[in-house]
Amino acid sequence: MSKLVPPHGGKLTPVLLPESQRADALAKAKTLPVIRMTSRETSDLLMIGMGAFSPLTGFMGKANYESVVETKHLTNGLAWPLPITVSVTREQSEAIKIGMEVALVDDETDTYCGILTVSDKYEYDKVKECKAVFFTDDPEHDGVKKVMAQGDVNVGGELVTFSQLGYASKYGDYYATPAQTRAIFDEKGWATVAAFQTRNPLHRSHEFLCKMGNEVCDGLFIHPIVGKLKSGDIPAETRLECYEVLMKNYFNEKNVVMKVYPMEMRYAGPSEAILHAIFRQNFGCSHILVGRDHAGVGDYYTAYQAQEIFETFKPGEILCQPLKVTAAMYCNKCEGMTTEKTCPHGKEDHLKISGTKLRAMLAAGEVPPSNFSRKEVLEILLKYYSSK
């Protein structure tokens, strides 16, 4: 018997077809009408396909969409923080009929990814969605921009998927489904697992927080996002090199697992923190590290809003619970890594460490100090920035 937390809703619901059936499904898809997906919609399809978004088995119909926007719950009462949808223009929607099958094609690569059986099509309020999800409708917010650029009609329905968009071949053993990570954790005998979400190379603060999570749980799951990021973020290939060198030199590999996943960042701060917890529960994690400005962008969220939002859900609604950590820094007087909560010294003694600051220093050609990031990581990042 597994000692891990159960998936959200009780069971995994992947819709990715077995390899033996994918060629036939692709051939069928090429005979169907087409909906072209944005990169975010494609990444959501991949997450549904692998079972990461369990219990979802398709794109949301009107009832679930409205319930999520208004209450952050599905119509069946399960917690769910933001819509998972695919949209088309009003003109395109006229040709789409309830009950028909449509092929879903990634617009950037022309890849056929899945087949949607249409059960619903509906107009929606983009501004209302943005205010509910991002807590702002500011058109400069990266997530808001994408919602406002969507078609005006959402198309809901059940999915079957037959593509992993090259992620599985590109990342090899680092790419894993929830069923696969659960099997790994079970083999290790873990009952509690702390997930660490990141879109950055791990600097010393990240490393410190990861080790805090590893200390209180049986295992640590480093789970970087490798879907599309915003301009200025460091590419996944470079980040993967950084993760590998850290795992090799600074972590006890017996107690750490690292895998990647294909979602695209929404930069939705608190709402995205809840989504991160729910799908980490599906991957088998009992806890997720939530620090300062988790999944945020700019100044749209308060420092610990992504921690506070967990208190708005009833106990037991989300089984992957937050490990609430304050900002970590290097303190010259402590002569080591510490946090806002534990260090008594003033700002003049602190070296504040952040991914934003690290990127800015590297982009300007500055070499960050060794107490900012490990030298092996800095060497990889300096090589990347010097090649740009």
C-alpha positions as CSV (number, residue, x, y, z in Angstrom):
1,M,0.0,0.0,0.0
2,S,1.2,3.5,-0.9
3,K,1.8,5.8,2.1
4,L,1.5,8.9,-0.2
5,V,-1.3,11.4,-0.1
6,P,-4.1,10.4,-2.6
7,P,-4.5,12.4,-5.8
8,H,-6.8,15.4,-5.8
9,G,-10.3,14.0,-6.0
10,G,-9.2,10.5,-5.2
11,K,-7.6,9.1,-8.4
12,L,-5.4,10.1,-11.3
13,T,-7.3,10.7,-14.5
14,P,-4.8,10.8,-17.4
15,V,-6.1,10.9,-20.9
16,L,-2.8,10.4,-22.8
17,L,-3.4,7.4,-25.1
18,P,-1.0,4.4,-24.9
19,E,1.8,4.6,-27.5
20,S,0.2,1.8,-29.5
21,Q,-2.9,3.9,-30.1
22,R,-1.4,7.3,-30.9
23,A,-0.7,6.9,-34.6
24,D,-4.3,5.9,-35.3
25,A,-5.6,8.8,-33.2
26,L,-3.3,11.2,-35.1
27,A,-4.5,9.9,-38.4
28,K,-8.1,10.5,-37.3
29,A,-7.4,14.0,-36.0
30,K,-6.1,15.0,-39.4
31,T,-9.5,14.4,-40.8
32,L,-11.3,16.6,-38.3
33,P,-12.0,20.4,-38.0
34,V,-9.2,22.2,-36.2
35,I,-8.9,24.5,-33.2
36,R,-5.4,26.1,-33.0
37,M,-4.2,26.5,-29.4
38,T,-2.0,29.1,-27.9
39,S,1.2,27.9,-26.1
40,R,-0.6,28.2,-22.7
41,E,-3.6,26.1,-23.9
42,T,-1.2,23.5,-25.3
43,S,0.6,23.3,-22.0
44,D,-2.7,22.8,-20.2
45,L,-3.6,20.1,-22.6
46,L,-0.3,18.3,-21.8
47,M,-1.0,18.6,-18.1
48,I,-4.5,17.2,-18.5
49,G,-3.1,14.4,-20.7
50,M,-0.5,13.2,-18.2
51,G,-3.0,13.4,-15.3
52,A,-1.3,16.3,-13.6
53,F,-4.6,18.3,-13.6
54,S,-6.6,15.3,-12.2
55,P,-9.6,15.2,-11.8
56,L,-9.9,17.2,-15.0
57,T,-10.3,15.1,-18.2
58,G,-10.9,18.0,-20.6
59,F,-11.3,21.7,-21.0
60,M,-13.9,23.3,-18.7
61,G,-17.5,23.7,-19.7
62,K,-19.5,26.8,-18.7
63,A,-20.7,25.5,-15.3
64,N,-17.2,24.6,-14.1
65,Y,-15.7,27.7,-15.6
66,E,-18.2,30.0,-13.8
67,S,-17.9,28.0,-10.5
68,V,-14.1,28.3,-10.6
69,V,-14.1,32.0,-11.4
70,E,-16.7,32.8,-8.7
71,T,-15.7,30.3,-5.9
72,K,-12.3,28.8,-6.7
73,H,-14.1,25.4,-6.7
74,L,-15.4,23.0,-9.3
75,T,-19.1,22.3,-9.4
76,N,-18.5,19.0,-7.5
77,G,-17.0,21.0,-4.6
78,L,-13.3,20.3,-5.2
79,A,-10.9,23.2,-4.8
80,W,-9.7,24.6,-8.1
81,P,-8.2,28.1,-8.4
82,L,-8.3,29.1,-12.0
83,P,-10.0,28.2,-15.4
84,I,-8.5,25.6,-17.7
85,T,-9.9,26.5,-21.1
86,V,-9.4,26.6,-24.8
87,S,-11.0,29.5,-26.8
88,V,-11.9,30.4,-30.3
89,T,-13.2,33.6,-32.1
90,R,-17.0,34.1,-32.4
91,E,-16.7,33.4,-36.1
92,Q,-14.9,30.1,-35.5
93,S,-17.4,29.1,-32.9
94,E,-20.3,29.2,-35.4
95,A,-18.9,26.1,-37.2
96,I,-18.4,24.2,-33.9
97,K,-21.4,22.1,-32.9
98,I,-22.2,20.3,-29.7
99,G,-21.2,16.6,-29.9
100,M,-18.7,17.1,-32.8
101,E,-15.0,16.1,-32.5
102,V,-12.3,18.7,-33.2
103,A,-8.6,18.3,-33.5
104,L,-6.4,20.5,-31.2
105,V,-3.3,21.8,-32.9
106,D,-0.4,23.7,-31.2
107,D,-0.3,27.0,-33.1
108,E,3.5,27.5,-32.7
109,T,4.7,24.1,-33.9
110,D,1.7,22.9,-36.0
111,T,1.7,19.7,-33.9
112,Y,-1.6,17.8,-33.6
113,C,-1.9,17.1,-29.9
114,G,-5.4,15.8,-29.1
115,I,-9.1,15.4,-29.9
116,L,-11.8,17.3,-28.1
117,T,-15.4,16.1,-28.0
118,V,-17.4,19.3,-27.8
119,S,-19.9,19.4,-24.9
120,D,-20.2,23.2,-24.5
121,K,-19.4,26.5,-26.0
122,Y,-19.9,29.8,-24.3
123,E,-18.9,33.4,-24.1
124,Y,-17.3,34.7,-21.0
125,D,-16.2,37.9,-19.2
126,K,-12.4,38.3,-19.6
127,V,-12.1,41.2,-17.2
128,K,-14.0,39.2,-14.5
129,E,-11.8,36.2,-15.0
130,C,-8.6,38.3,-14.8
131,K,-9.7,40.0,-11.5
132,A,-10.6,36.6,-10.0
133,V,-7.4,34.8,-11.1
134,F,-4.8,37.6,-11.2
135,F,-6.4,40.0,-8.7
136,T,-5.9,42.7,-11.4
137,D,-7.0,43.5,-14.9
138,D,-3.9,45.6,-15.6
139,P,-3.1,45.0,-19.2
140,E,0.6,45.1,-18.4
141,H,0.4,42.0,-16.2
142,D,1.9,39.1,-18.2
143,G,-1.0,36.7,-17.5
144,V,-3.7,39.3,-18.1
145,K,-2.2,40.1,-21.5
146,K,-2.7,36.5,-22.6
147,V,-6.3,36.2,-21.3
148,M,-7.3,39.4,-23.0
149,A,-5.8,38.2,-26.3
150,Q,-7.8,34.9,-26.2
151,G,-10.9,34.3,-28.4
152,D,-14.2,35.4,-27.1
153,V,-15.8,31.9,-26.9
154,N,-14.6,29.0,-24.7
155,V,-15.1,25.4,-26.0
156,G,-15.5,22.8,-23.3
157,G,-15.4,19.0,-23.6
158,E,-13.6,15.7,-22.9
159,L,-10.1,15.1,-24.3
160,V,-7.9,12.4,-25.5
161,T,-4.3,13.3,-26.1
162,F,-1.6,11.6,-28.2
163,S,1.3,14.0,-28.2
164,Q,3.8,15.1,-25.5
165,L,5.1,17.9,-27.9
166,G,8.6,16.5,-27.7
167,Y,9.1,17.1,-24.0
168,A,9.5,13.4,-23.2
169,S,12.2,12.9,-25.8
170,K,13.9,16.3,-25.1
171,Y,14.2,15.8,-21.3
172,G,14.4,12.0,-21.2
173,D,14.3,10.6,-17.6
174,Y,13.8,14.1,-16.2
175,Y,10.3,14.1,-17.7
176,A,7.8,12.2,-15.6
177,T,4.0,11.8,-15.2
178,P,2.3,11.8,-11.8
179,A,1.9,8.0,-12.0
180,Q,5.7,7.7,-12.5
181,T,6.7,10.0,-9.7
182,R,4.3,8.2,-7.3
183,A,6.0,4.9,-8.2
184,I,9.4,6.4,-7.6
185,F,8.4,7.8,-4.2
186,D,6.7,4.5,-3.2
187,E,9.9,2.6,-4.1
188,K,11.8,4.9,-1.8
189,G,9.3,4.3,1.0
190,W,8.5,7.9,1.3
191,A,5.2,9.0,3.0
192,T,5.9,12.8,3.0
193,V,7.4,14.7,0.1
194,A,8.1,18.4,-0.1
195,A,7.8,19.9,-3.6
196,F,9.9,22.8,-4.7
197,Q,8.5,24.9,-7.6
198,T,11.0,26.9,-9.6
199,R,11.4,28.8,-12.9
200,N,14.9,30.0,-12.0
201,P,18.3,28.5,-11.5
202,L,18.7,27.6,-7.8
203,H,20.6,30.2,-5.9
204,R,21.7,29.9,-2.3
205,S,18.3,31.0,-0.9
206,H,16.5,28.3,-3.0
207,E,19.0,25.7,-1.9
208,F,18.6,26.7,1.8
209,L,14.8,26.5,1.5
210,C,14.9,23.1,-0.3
211,K,17.0,21.7,2.5
212,M,14.5,22.9,5.1
213,G,11.8,21.0,3.2
214,N,13.9,17.9,2.9
215,E,14.6,18.1,6.7
216,V,11.0,18.0,7.7
217,C,9.8,15.5,5.0
218,D,11.0,12.1,3.9
219,G,12.0,13.4,0.5
220,L,12.4,16.5,-1.6
221,F,10.9,16.8,-5.1
222,I,12.6,19.5,-7.1
223,H,10.1,20.2,-9.9
224,P,11.2,22.9,-12.4
225,I,8.8,24.3,-15.0
226,V,10.0,23.9,-18.6
227,G,7.0,25.3,-20.5
228,K,7.0,28.8,-22.0
229,L,8.3,31.6,-19.8
230,K,8.3,35.4,-20.2
231,S,11.0,37.3,-21.9
232,G,14.1,37.6,-19.8
233,D,13.7,34.3,-18.0
234,I,16.6,31.8,-18.3
235,P,16.0,29.0,-20.8
236,A,15.2,25.5,-19.5
237,E,18.3,23.9,-21.0
238,T,20.6,26.3,-19.1
239,R,18.6,25.9,-15.9
240,L,18.8,22.1,-16.2
241,E,22.6,22.2,-16.3
242,C,22.5,24.3,-13.1
243,Y,20.1,21.9,-11.3
244,E,22.3,18.9,-12.3
245,V,25.5,20.4,-10.9
246,L,23.8,21.4,-7.7
247,M,22.2,17.9,-7.3
248,K,25.6,16.3,-7.8
249,N,27.6,18.5,-5.4
250,Y,25.3,19.9,-2.8
251,F,22.3,17.6,-2.2
252,N,22.1,14.1,-0.7
253,E,20.8,12.4,-3.9
254,K,19.3,9.5,-1.9
255,N,16.7,11.9,-0.5
256,V,16.0,14.1,-3.6
257,V,14.2,13.5,-6.9
258,M,14.2,16.0,-9.7
259,K,11.7,15.9,-12.6
260,V,10.4,18.6,-15.0
261,Y,6.9,19.4,-16.2
262,P,5.5,21.2,-19.3
263,M,3.2,23.9,-17.9
264,E,3.4,27.5,-19.0
265,M,3.7,30.1,-16.2
266,R,0.6,32.3,-15.7
267,Y,2.4,34.5,-13.1
268,A,-0.9,34.4,-11.1
269,G,0.7,34.6,-7.7
270,P,-1.7,33.3,-5.0
271,S,-4.0,31.5,-7.5
272,E,-1.1,29.8,-9.1
273,A,0.3,28.7,-5.7
274,I,-2.9,26.8,-5.1
275,L,-2.7,25.2,-8.6
276,H,0.9,24.3,-7.8
277,A,-0.2,22.6,-4.6
278,I,-3.1,20.7,-6.2
279,F,-1.0,19.2,-9.1
280,R,1.9,18.5,-6.8
281,Q,-0.6,16.4,-4.7
282,N,-1.3,14.5,-7.9
283,F,2.5,13.9,-8.3
284,G,2.5,12.5,-4.8
285,C,3.6,15.4,-2.6
286,S,2.3,16.1,0.9
287,H,3.8,19.5,1.1
288,I,5.0,22.4,-1.1
289,L,7.4,25.1,-0.2
290,V,5.8,28.5,-0.6
291,G,8.0,31.5,0.0
292,R,8.1,35.2,-0.7
293,D,6.2,36.2,-3.9
294,H,5.5,32.7,-5.0
295,A,4.7,32.7,-8.8
296,G,4.4,36.4,-8.8
297,V,5.5,39.1,-11.2
298,G,6.1,42.8,-10.7
299,D,4.4,44.3,-7.7
300,Y,1.0,42.9,-8.2
301,Y,0.9,40.7,-5.0
302,T,2.0,41.3,-1.4
303,A,5.1,39.4,-0.2
304,Y,3.2,36.5,1.4
305,Q,-0.2,36.6,-0.3
306,A,0.5,33.2,-1.9
307,Q,0.8,31.8,1.6
308,E,-2.3,33.5,3.0
309,I,-4.6,32.2,0.3
310,F,-4.3,28.7,1.6
311,E,-6.2,29.9,4.7
312,T,-9.3,30.6,2.6
313,F,-9.8,26.9,1.9
314,K,-11.2,24.5,4.5
315,P,-8.9,21.9,6.2
316,G,-8.6,18.8,4.0
317,E,-9.6,20.5,0.7
318,I,-6.0,20.5,-0.5
319,L,-3.9,17.7,0.9
320,C,-0.6,19.1,-0.3
321,Q,-0.1,21.7,2.4
322,P,2.2,24.7,2.2
323,L,5.5,24.9,4.1
324,K,5.4,28.6,4.7
325,V,8.9,30.0,4.5
326,T,10.1,33.6,4.8
327,A,12.7,35.2,2.5
328,A,16.1,33.7,3.0
329,M,19.4,35.7,2.7
330,Y,23.0,35.5,3.6
331,C,23.8,37.3,6.8
332,N,27.4,38.5,7.3
333,K,27.0,38.5,11.1
334,C,25.4,35.1,11.2
335,E,28.1,34.0,8.7
336,G,25.6,31.9,6.9
337,M,22.2,31.5,5.3
338,T,19.2,32.6,7.4
339,T,15.7,34.0,7.1
340,E,13.6,37.1,7.8
341,K,12.0,35.1,10.6
342,T,15.1,33.8,12.4
343,C,17.8,36.5,11.9
344,P,18.0,39.4,14.4
345,H,20.4,41.5,12.4
346,G,19.7,44.6,10.3
347,K,19.5,45.0,6.5
348,E,23.0,46.4,6.4
349,D,24.3,42.9,7.3
350,H,22.1,41.0,4.8
351,L,22.9,40.0,1.2
352,K,19.4,39.8,-0.4
353,I,19.3,37.0,-2.9
354,S,16.6,36.7,-5.6
355,G,16.3,35.3,-9.1
356,T,15.5,38.8,-10.5
357,K,18.6,40.3,-9.0
358,L,20.8,37.4,-10.1
359,R,19.5,37.8,-13.7
360,A,20.1,41.5,-13.6
361,M,23.7,41.1,-12.4
362,L,24.5,38.5,-15.0
363,A,22.9,40.4,-17.8
364,A,25.0,43.4,-16.8
365,G,28.2,41.3,-17.0
366,E,28.7,41.4,-13.2
367,V,30.0,38.3,-11.4
368,P,27.8,37.7,-8.3
369,P,29.5,36.9,-5.0
370,S,30.0,33.2,-4.0
371,N,27.5,33.6,-1.2
372,F,24.9,34.6,-3.7
373,S,25.1,31.4,-5.7
374,R,27.3,28.3,-6.0
375,K,30.4,28.8,-8.2
376,E,29.5,25.9,-10.4
377,V,26.1,27.4,-11.1
378,L,27.6,30.9,-11.7
379,E,30.0,29.4,-14.2
380,I,27.1,27.9,-16.2
381,L,25.1,31.1,-16.1
382,L,28.1,33.4,-17.0
383,K,28.8,31.1,-20.0
384,Y,25.1,31.5,-21.1
385,Y,25.0,35.3,-20.7
386,S,28.4,35.8,-22.5
387,S,27.0,33.8,-25.5
388,K,24.0,36.1,-25.8
